[in-house]
């Protein structure tokens, strides 16, 4: 029986003479623990042998080549347990510190501090490149800022490569993170994606491009592009990102120019090597004046906290200013103390719980009670505004409402309401859509009027889909007011704000199912499927069924959203017949989608996979609904289906 992908190793477990103390995290190529031998703490990486043994051996070969203060160092390696080993372990220096992204968020660094960290990373890359090693997955989470001296240390060479290393993957592109891939990698995929046996070989310039993405985020709080869809890849290939100094005036022009050169479309336009980059950064550091010590981002303040006690107040001037803060810099640094009712809205995504906990259900009930009171307040405010608008003469906004012109306008959901959340733009926060470059929002149109106050909220119902849903702008969630009556008026804005508040407080209404976001495959899945030959060109899709009993034929069946299991009736590559695939099922408006993440063979071997439902007739992702059903989250489909191995859930 194959081991679980990342088995739980309790504290006190002895692995190769190292006593496990705590789990630090897990990635695509294993889980990392803090372990101790004598007085020294070490980082112990545990990699499952199933599907990843070759990667473990490659990582050891890479680490043995590296010796530099800005690179993690290896201390030992072996297999565990001694009898019938299931995992490969690598012991490395334990770098006590914070990930680079966490450090930047908590410290709100200046340009000088950012320059020093990037210089440390560049020095480490230079040493790796001289040893003929390429990291291939450089990003903020793979850099640790060491507490003892503030130096940046590059870690996790699990996806790395070195000169003359044997090929492991059979795909066109090696493992890595989409947002940090260089344009030449995407170009190679477009030109040679259909050619069997062709694979892209990243070089030092790929690492330098990734470092440019890291630097861009450190300077601006956003990435230059997000190539998780076709238009994003096209932008990486053909469009230049906005200069960091154009997005953030606090960025020194010389440092922004270095970043733009790192992000050039071809290797020839970038720095020829990391050593050249280091020389340029050292020169900038020597010339930097006191302007380089200004914090790059605004600090958090009391005015950026949102509290439940703040009722919606329709002040025209304040609301207009709020809505027009479309190019605000991100906020970093320590947050001010918050009261018991304070909360921070999530500006990017809403995590949908797999199962509601009792605490979540209690929070949901409390939230609904609060929502009822908030709805009443909103109705009274809007009603009063309508009456005052109709019965009183025109006067300045502050005089009409009897309010100070700088009152805070806030809407949101209460703390603890995990059943729903609000993805909105609040005063002082980033307002450009976080999943797009800034220029994607340049043509957003007028921001005055109730129709622009569409606060995108997840309905107050639980979904069993375990995923993080990126919230997209939805200009159709609120009714469109008549321009002659409401557009641009205080009443219209108050009404829009009230409806937005009602939505954010989970008022009943038409429920819009969130779009299933792209998702990475489980760790080890791609490697396991490659070994099983599931990506072989021309391989027929396997006939599969929802019926777990082999004697039943095809028929219409009712399926329900949530966990699901299907049975494969034929051999697929080297995957045996009668293998069971398990994962998540999602019911869409027209199709039923499946994301299968584990296969269980007739010998009870559990294998990580990345497989989707495919319609047998046309090969499209998802199964057509056969007939309508009344119960939400259910659908009728034909029991027979095909499967498709993918490298990422789209």
Buried (B, 14 or more C-beta within 10 A) or exposed (E): EBBEBBEEBEEEBEBBEBBBBEBBEBBBBBBBBBBBBEEEBBBBBBBBBBBBBBBBBBBBBBBEBBEBEBBBBBBBBBBBEEEEBBBBBBBBBBBEBBBBBBBBBEBBBBBBBBBBBBBBBBBBBBBBBBBBBBBBBBBBBBBBBBEEEEBBBBBBBBBBBBEEBEEBBBBBBBBBBBBBBBBBBBBBBEEBEEEEEEBBBBBBBBBBBBBBBBBBBBBBBBBBBBBBEEEBBBBBBEBEBBBBBBBBEBBBEBBBBBBBBBBBBEBEEBBEBBBBBBEBBBEBBEEBEEEBEEBBBBEBEEEBBBBBEBBBBBBBBBBBBBBEBBBBBBBBBEBEEBEEEBBBBBBEBBEBBBEBEEEBEEBBEBBBEBBEEBBEBBEEBBEEBEEBBEEEEEEEBBEBBEBEBEBBBBBBBBBBBBBBBBBBBBBBBBBBBBBBBBEBBEEBEEBBBBBBBBBBBBBBBBBBBBBEBBBEBEEEBBEEBEEEEBBBBBBBBBBBBBBBBBBBBBBEEEEEBBEBBEBBBBBBBBBBBBBBBBBBEEEEBBBBBBBEEEEEEBEEBEBBBBEBBBBBBBEBBEBBBBBBBBBBBBBBEEBBBBBBBBBBBEEEEBBBBBBBBBBBEEEEBBBBBBEEBEEEBBBBBBBBBBBBBBBEBE
